[in-house]
């Protein structure tokens, strides 16, 4: 039985469901708990938690921070204190840098004659704009067959309208999550295309700065991949987590709780995560 989903995005970042809608969907499909892990912001948690309390859905405060370790690597944080004085300055810097990049992307597209105005985009999509929002508008303009097609053809790294961000070091992300009372977890390890030796080096480097878990079950991972990651987690004494990386319509092939149909994350994993956060 699918019980929990610990990797969920909302309109507070680049998802298309509001936090309250995500909580309602979780209740509809029979989940016990979800974690709101929006990119570089904790703001979606509060609305989701309020809705979850009414619906009988446990909502975990979380975040997903973009970092750099040779390549872009994402670190999940669970049970962070959203009001932590350690967290806010780091997130404000990340958000300001992202907003500056996004404004320049909108100006670049406007220079090519496309009707992109950054302030209008924020009025439509909210304060947290990301490349998926640009892709959605490019799709709506008829320049791509789908949002995913627009993302890959226009705003993915190396494409016409892509501009880079200044990404914080992985050490800073892990340490910030820890200082904010949270549990730091390595997200979707296979995304980084590392071999066994390289992945172990990444894990060991992050553990030296406070990493305590790894996402072992994730949308699209087959049984062999899951077994490998769970074995690594046990070897290193890391907590196991799992989640769909649900984004609503921005990732239409991924469903809450089940990912691409194969995801099954037990509630016992969340209980161990809670115990670690309480220590």
Secondary structure as UniProt FT lines:
FT   STRAND          4..8
FT   TURN            11..14
FT   HELIX           19..29
FT   STRAND          33..36
FT   HELIX           44..55
FT   STRAND          58..68
FT   STRAND          72..78
FT   TURN            82..83
FT   HELIX           85..111
FT   TURN            112..113
FT   HELIX           118..125
FT   HELIX           131..140
FT   TURN            141..142
FT   HELIX           147..150
FT   HELIX           151..155
FT   TURN            157..158
FT   TURN            160..161
FT   STRAND          168..169
FT   HELIX           170..179
FT   TURN            180..181
FT   STRAND          183..186
FT   HELIX           189..192
FT   HELIX           196..207
FT   TURN            208..210
FT   STRAND          213..218
FT   TURN            219..220
FT   HELIX           223..236
FT   STRAND          239..243
FT   HELIX           248..251
FT   TURN            252..253
FT   TURN            256..258
FT   TURN            260..262
FT   HELIX           267..278
//
